[in-house]
Amino acid sequence: MGQISIYLDDDSESKIAAAAKACQLTTSEWLAEFIRQELSKQWSKEVYELAGVWPDFPIKSQGRQADDTDNV
């Protein structure tokens, strides 16, 4: 398991400490879980490679017809 050192402003440090305490975790445990969650939100390389694969895919600015279920 690796270790890292970071520098935080006082306000951020206080907020992290409070969040960790509320979850009954150490600051280190809370930060590790936060980082894991944030990293899991990233799209995989394969998803990024799909960008532009369908050159004829209509987009809203090209006159795509929206319907009641369209949230774009």
Number of C-alpha atoms within 10 A of each C-alpha: 2 3 5 4 5 4 7 10 7 9 9 11 13 12 11 18 18 13 16 17 13 10 12 11 14 14 17 13 13 19 16 12 13 11 11 11 11 10 10 9 8 9 9 9 8 8 9 9 9 9 9 9 8 8 7 7 9 11 10 9 7 8 8 10 10 10 7 5 6 7 6 6
